[in-house]
């Protein structure tokens, strides 16, 4: 079903498969003449689902759609709905997410395809070429920018996180040209986390890699909900680690055994009396600074899922265990009303509230860090790393500038009509509680002010501790 028409806002000026046996329909996306003069300070994404209601379609099956991605015109500094596209062609799409699937504003996984329905790597909005993308829907995050900001800050300190571009999305699910009624709001076009030279840059592991050194990598892994037989559990700390790339059914028995044995050896070294020895201890197993940076970003943002869910890590062929990239920070930066994550003081990993203690979602997910922080050298480097970042991209002044830059884009520098206004007319939730909001209601400006106030207080408290 289409969204209700927007009034006065459009003046001119995870594992996935493809639907079996389908051939992507051809053709272009038609634009309603009433949209002919529409432009935005954000890139535009236009989707024609060929009359399929994607929101009700089979989850994790790529359904054929037609997609157009229009970047800003360099001369105008705006994207025009009839502008030249970065890509216009076939794509596959489905809704995604866990708890977010219950929101009215859905988020999507999208693949760019060629005319035969095969992956077609394309360069979108200045990001490196790939075929796999996420259309993230900021919904509970009423600033519309938390994921965008934290991913930027991670990249700014030298830790890859998915690149993003804020966009406005139109999606037609009924026959006819795309019109005002097909507006879906502000979205975040996001790189999907996967092994790639421009994303998680680790070696490709093939089935024939059955002995060292090739069998030693690369493995992209994560900690998350354990719902299928796609993970292994470490022996000493009972930590569940999920296979991401290659997926579990793409790995040989020898490869599964090798990576399990490697993590068990790491935990044995970590638990040993000589765990802090730079040669015989845990040090050679890990990229310590990646652990530091990941921990600092979780704590700075006080991400409710941090350390135990949506927590990626990798093991490259010739490298140590590396934490990251960070992922899923909607419930962070003062936006969640549980685990005391709305408090600017206190370490998130030490939260304890009358028996409801962190990490409730995975009681074994923080054991590595607990032991590492018993090493004085590791703990000292953690504080040193924080001070380095605070002199650069994570300085309060720089982060406030970054927030202001996003606000300027979303409000179109105070224009009478803007992406923010269009988004919250499509989704009028500013005065409604959307789980897990800490600041429930108020204006968009109130939401941004709370983000700034909370972040300033949080980093000030961490400065005093470190």
C-alpha positions in Angstrom: 0.0 0.0 0.0 1.3 3.4 -0.9 1.9 6.1 1.7 -0.6 8.9 2.0 0.3 12.0 -0.1 2.6 14.5 1.5 1.1 18.0 1.7 3.1 21.1 0.7 6.5 19.4 0.9 7.3 18.7 -2.7 7.2 22.1 -4.4 9.3 22.3 -7.4 12.7 23.7 -6.8 22.7 -11.2 6.2 22.4 -14.6 3.9 20.3 -14.0 0.9 19.1 -15.7 -2.2 17.4 -14.7 -5.4 13.8 -15.6 -6.3 14.3 -18.9 -8.3 13.5 -18.8 -12.0 13.0 -15.1 -12.2 14.3 -12.8 -15.0 14.5 -9.1 -13.9 12.0 -7.0 -15.9 13.6 -4.4 -18.1 12.6 -0.8 -18.6 13.1 2.6 -17.0 11.5 4.2 -14.0 8.9 6.7 -15.0 8.6 10.0 -13.1 5.3 11.7 -12.4 5.3 15.2 -14.0 4.4 16.7 -10.7 7.9 15.6 -9.4 9.7 17.0 -12.5 11.3 19.9 -10.6 12.0 18.1 -7.3 15.6 18.5 -6.0 17.4 17.7 -2.7 20.7 18.5 -1.0 20.9 14.7 -0.6 21.3 12.1 -3.3 18.1 10.4 -4.5 17.2 6.7 -4.7 14.2 5.6 -6.8 12.9 2.1 -6.6 10.1 0.5 -8.7 9.2 -2.9 -7.2 7.1 -4.0 -10.2 3.9 -3.8 -8.1 5.3 -6.0 -5.3 4.9 -4.9 -1.7 8.5 -5.5 -0.6 7.6 -4.9 3.1 5.3 -8.0 3.0 7.4 -10.1 0.7 9.5 -13.1 1.7 12.3 -12.1 4.0 15.9 -12.7 2.8 14.8 -13.5 -0.7 16.1 -10.9 -3.3 13.0 -9.8 -5.2 13.6 -8.2 -8.6 13.2 -4.4 -8.7 14.3 -1.5 -10.8 16.6 1.0 -9.1 18.0 4.5 -9.9 20.7 6.3 -7.9 21.1 10.0 -8.6 24.0 11.9 -7.0 24.4 15.6 -6.5 25.0 17.7 -9.6 28.4 19.3 -8.9 27.4 22.6 -10.5 24.2 22.8 -8.4 25.2 21.0 -5.2 21.8 19.3 -5.4 20.3 16.1 -6.8 17.5 16.5 -9.3 15.0 13.8 -9.8 15.6 13.9 -13.6 19.4 14.1 -13.2 22.0 11.8 -14.6 22.1 8.6 -12.5 25.2 6.8 -11.1 23.3 3.7 -11.8 19.9 2.9 -13.3 19.0 -0.7 -13.9 18.0 -4.0 -12.3 18.4 -4.8 -8.6 17.4 -7.3 -6.0 15.9 -6.2 -2.7 14.4 -7.4 0.5 13.7 -6.1 4.0 16.3 -6.7 6.6 17.0 -6.3 10.3 16.0 -8.0 13.6 14.0 -5.7 15.9 13.8 -3.0 13.3 11.5 -5.2 11.1 8.7 -4.3 13.5 9.1 -0.6 12.7 6.8 1.0 10.1 9.7 2.5 8.3 11.6 -0.6 7.0 15.2 -1.0 6.0 16.4 -3.0 3.1 19.2 -5.1 1.6 19.7 -4.2 -2.1 22.0 -5.7 -4.8 22.7 -4.1 -8.1 22.3 -6.5 -11.0 23.0 -6.8 -14.7 20.4 -7.6 -17.3 20.7 -11.4 -16.5 20.1 -10.9 -12.7 23.8 -11.4 -11.8 25.6 -9.1 -9.3 26.9 -6.0 -11.0 29.4 -4.0 -9.0 28.8 -0.3 -9.4 30.2 2.9 -7.9 27.5 4.8 -6.0 27.8 8.4 -4.7 31.6 8.3 -4.7 31.9 5.0 -2.8 34.0 2.2 -4.1 32.4 -0.3 -6.6 30.4 -3.1 -5.1 27.1 -4.9 -5.7 25.9 -5.3 -2.1 24.3 -2.3 -0.2 22.1 -1.5 2.7 19.3 1.1 2.7 19.3 1.7 6.5 16.1 3.4 7.8 16.8 5.8 10.7 13.5 5.5 12.6 14.0 5.2 16.4 17.0 7.6 15.9 15.1 10.8 15.3 18.3 12.8 14.6 18.6 10.5 11.5 22.4 10.6 11.9 23.8 8.3 14.6 25.0 5.5 12.4 26.3 8.0 9.9 28.3 9.8 12.5 29.8 6.9 14.3 30.9 5.2 11.1 32.5 8.4 10.0 34.3 8.8 13.3 35.6 5.2 13.1 37.0 5.8 9.6 38.5 9.1 10.7 40.5 7.4 13.4 41.8 4.9 10.9 39.3 2.0 11.5 37.3 1.0 8.5 33.5 1.2 9.0 30.9 1.1 6.3 30.9 4.3 4.2 27.5 6.0 4.1 25.5 8.6 2.3 22.3 10.2 3.5 19.7 9.9 0.8 16.0 10.5 0.1 14.1 7.4 -1.0 11.1 7.0 -3.3 9.7 3.5 -3.7 6.7 2.7 -5.9 4.9 -0.6 -5.1 1.9 -0.1 -7.4 1.7 0.4 -11.2 2.4 3.8 -12.7 5.0 6.6 -12.5 6.8 7.4 -9.2 5.1 10.3 -7.5 4.7 12.2 -4.3 2.8 9.4 -2.7 5.9 7.1 -3.1 8.2 9.1 -0.8 9.7 7.0 1.9 11.9 9.5 3.8 15.5 10.0 4.7 17.6 6.8 4.5 21.3 6.0 4.8 22.8 4.2 1.9 25.4 2.0 3.6 28.1 -0.4 2.5 27.3 -4.0 3.6 30.0 -5.5 5.7 31.8 -8.1 3.7 35.2 -9.2 2.5 36.4 -6.9 -0.2 39.6 -4.9 -1.0 37.7 -1.7 -0.3 35.7 -3.0 2.7 37.1 -5.6 5.0 40.4 -6.1 3.3 41.4 -9.7 4.0 42.5 -12.6 1.8 39.9 -14.7 0.1 39.6 -18.2 1.6 38.9 -20.9 -1.0 38.0 -24.6 -0.4 41.4 -25.8 -1.6 43.1 -23.8 1.1 43.5 -26.8 3.4 46.9 -26.2 5.0 49.0 -23.3 6.4 49.7 -20.6 5.5 46.6 -20.4 3.2 44.1 -22.0 5.7 45.0 -19.2 8.3 42.7 -16.7 6.6 40.8 -14.8 5.8 37.8 -15.3 8.1 35.2 -12.6 8.7 33.3 -13.4 11.9 31.0 -11.8 14.4 29.3 -12.1 17.8 25.5 -11.9 17.6 22.4 -13.9 18.4 23.1 -17.6 18.0 20.1 -19.0 16.2 21.5 -21.4 13.6 24.3 -23.9 13.2 26.6 -21.3 11.7 28.9 -20.7 14.7 31.5 -22.3 16.9 31.8 -22.0 20.7 35.2 -21.5 22.3 36.2 -24.0 24.9 37.5 -21.9 27.7 35.2 -18.9 27.7 32.2 -20.4 25.8 32.1 -17.5 23.5 29.9 -18.0 20.4 31.6 -16.9 17.2 29.5 -16.8 13.9 31.0 -17.5 10.5 30.2 -14.6 8.1 32.5 -14.8 5.1 33.0 -17.5 4.1 29.6 -18.7 5.3 29.6 -21.9 7.3 28.4 -24.1 4.4 31.3 -22.8 2.2 34.0 -23.8 4.7 35.7 -27.2 4.7 35.9 -29.3 7.9 39.6 -28.6 8.0 39.0 -24.8 7.9 36.4 -24.9 10.6 38.7 -26.9 12.8 41.6 -24.6 12.1 39.8 -21.4 13.1 38.3 -23.0 16.2 41.7 -24.3 17.3 43.2 -20.9 16.7 40.7 -19.1 18.9 41.1 -21.8 21.6 44.8 -21.3 21.5 44.3 -17.5 21.9 42.0 -18.1 24.9 44.5 -20.5 26.5 47.2 -17.9 26.2 44.9 -15.3 27.6 44.0 -17.4 30.6 47.6 -18.5 31.3 49.7 -17.2 34.2 52.0 -15.6 31.6 49.2 -14.0 29.7 50.9 -10.5 29.7 54.2 -11.8 28.3 54.7 -10.1 24.9 56.0 -13.4 23.4 54.2 -16.3 25.1 51.0 -14.4 26.2 47.9 -13.2 24.3 49.7 -10.3 22.5 50.8 -12.1 19.4 47.3 -13.3 18.8 45.6 -9.9 18.5 45.8 -6.5 16.9 45.7 -4.7 20.3 45.0 -1.3 18.9 41.9 -2.6 17.0 40.6 -3.9 20.3 41.3 -0.6 22.0 39.6 1.4 19.3 36.6 -0.8 19.1 36.2 -0.7 22.9 36.6 3.1 23.0 33.9 3.6 20.3 31.5 1.4 22.1 32.1 3.2 25.3 32.1 6.7 23.9 28.7 6.0 22.2 27.6 3.7 25.1 26.1 1.3 22.5 23.6 -0.9 24.2 24.6 -3.9 22.0 28.3 -3.2 22.1 30.8 -6.0 22.7 28.3 -8.8 22.4 25.9 -8.2 19.5 26.5 -6.9 15.9 30.2 -7.2 16.8 32.4 -8.1 13.9 36.0 -9.4 13.9 38.3 -10.9 11.4 41.4 -13.1 11.1 43.5 -12.5 8.0 46.0 -15.0 6.6 49.1 -13.3 7.8 47.6 -11.2 10.5 46.2 -11.4 14.1 42.6 -11.4 15.3 41.3 -7.9 14.6 38.2 -6.2 16.0 35.7 -4.4 13.8 34.1 -3.0 11.8 31.7 -1.4 14.1 28.0 -1.9 13.2 24.5 -0.9 14.3 24.7 2.2 16.6 21.0 3.3 16.5 20.8 2.4 20.2 23.7 4.6 21.2 24.8 8.2 21.8 22.0 8.7 24.4 19.2 7.2 22.4 18.3 4.1 24.5 16.4 3.9 27.7 17.9 0.7 29.1 21.2 -0.6 30.5 21.6 3.0 31.8 23.0 3.8 28.4 21.4 7.3 28.7 23.9 8.1 31.5 27.0 10.0 30.6 28.9 8.7 33.5 30.0 5.1 34.2 31.6 2.4 32.1 29.0 0.6 30.0 30.7 -2.7 30.5 30.4 -2.3 34.3 26.7 -1.7 34.3 24.9 -3.4 37.1 21.3 -2.6 38.2 19.9 -4.9 40.8 20.7 -8.2 39.0 20.2 -6.9 35.4 23.8 -6.7 34.5 25.7 -6.2 31.2 26.2 -8.1 29.0 22.8 -9.7 29.6 22.5 -10.7 25.9 25.7 -12.8 26.0 27.2 -13.4 29.4 30.4 -14.7 27.9 30.9 -12.0 25.3 33.1 -9.7 27.3 35.5 -12.2 28.9 38.4 -11.4 26.6 38.4 -7.7 27.5 38.1 -8.4 31.2 41.3 -10.4 31.1 43.2 -8.1 28.8 42.6 -5.1 31.1 44.5 -7.0 33.8 47.6 -6.4 31.8 49.0 -3.0 32.9 50.6 -2.3 29.5 47.4 -3.0 27.7 45.4 -0.8 30.0 48.0 2.0 29.7 47.9 1.8 25.9 44.1 2.0 26.0 44.2 5.4 27.8 47.0 6.6 25.5 44.9 5.7 22.5 41.9 7.7 23.8 44.1 10.8 24.3 45.4 10.5 20.8 41.9 10.4 19.3 40.8 13.3 21.5 43.5 15.4 19.9 42.1 14.7 16.5 38.9 13.4 15.0 37.2 12.7 18.4 37.8 16.1 19.8 34.6 17.7 21.1 35.0 20.6 18.7 35.4 18.4 15.7 32.5 16.1 16.6 30.2 19.1 17.1 31.2 20.4 13.7 30.4 17.1 12.2 27.0 17.1 13.7 26.3 20.6 12.5 27.4 19.7 9.0 24.8 16.9 8.9 22.1 19.2 10.3 22.8 21.7 7.6 22.3 19.0 5.0 19.2 17.6 6.5 17.6 21.0 7.1 18.8 22.2 3.7 20.5 25.1 5.5 17.2 26.3 6.9 15.1 26.2 3.7 11.4 26.3 4.0 11.2 22.7 2.8 13.9 20.2 3.7 14.6 16.4 4.0 13.9 16.6 7.7 10.4 18.1 7.1 9.6 15.6 4.4 10.8 12.7 6.5 8.8 13.6 9.6 5.6 14.3 7.6 5.9 10.8 6.1 6.7 9.4 9.5 5.1 11.8 12.1 6.8 10.3 15.2 8.6 13.3 16.8 6.0 13.3 19.6 5.8 9.5 19.9 7.8 7.0 21.9 9.6 4.7 19.5 11.5 1.9 21.2 14.1 2.3 22.7 14.0 6.2 22.9 15.3 7.8 26.0 14.3 11.3 24.8 10.8 10.5 23.6 9.3 13.7 22.3 9.9 17.2 21.1 11.2 18.9 17.9 13.9 17.8 15.6 16.1 20.5 17.1 15.4 19.1 20.6 16.7 15.7 19.4 19.9 17.2 18.0 20.5 19.3 21.1 20.2 16.2 23.3 22.7 14.3 21.1 25.2 17.2 21.4 24.6 17.6 25.2 24.9 13.9 25.8 28.0 13.4 23.7 29.8 16.4 25.3 29.1 15.1 28.7 30.2 11.6 27.8 33.6 12.4 26.4 34.2 14.8 29.3 33.6 12.0 31.8 35.9 9.6 29.8 38.6 12.3 29.8 38.5 12.4 33.5 38.8 8.6 33.7 41.6 8.2 31.1 
